[in-house]
Amino acid sequence: MKLLQRALAGVLMLLALSPASAKTVPVQFVSGRTATFISDDPGGVIVQFVRKYSDYRDAGTNVVISGECVSACTLVLGIMRPERVCVMPEAYLGFHSASTITREKGKPDIIEHAPEISDLVFQMYPSRVRNYLATQGWFGANAHPEIIWVRGAQLRKLVRPCSAADLS
């Protein structure tokens, strides 16, 4: 299992660093600016989010977080350039450590903490986000399955608030 986790961690790093072609069509404003809105994203498979945000980054897309962004969704903060990501007042983010799920037919799923992947994800976040998460008990490789919710004034300290220019 450790070998698999290390291999996955290596793949994540390569995906985050390699250019990717944009596969989604972001919203285009009359001004010619483009933005993708995140409003109800519960997260999912880390590798898929690394690929998606790498695509957005490479395409020069702006991301507006206007609602829920949880789990792997929060990787937007580590992959996108900070000036390309903003939060609306109603935005909220949820962070937690990574897990692997082993599924076998006829057996219950086995969910295990993945310390190497958790640490890789943690290290992808900007330092101000890592520092805040550490104050909440998540230091990277340690298990922190409880969601750390960030919203309001605290979120605006970690991610820049959207301006009128971001929405025009």
Disulfide bonds with the S-S distance in Angstrom:
Cys69-Cys73 2.15
Cys86-Cys162 2.06
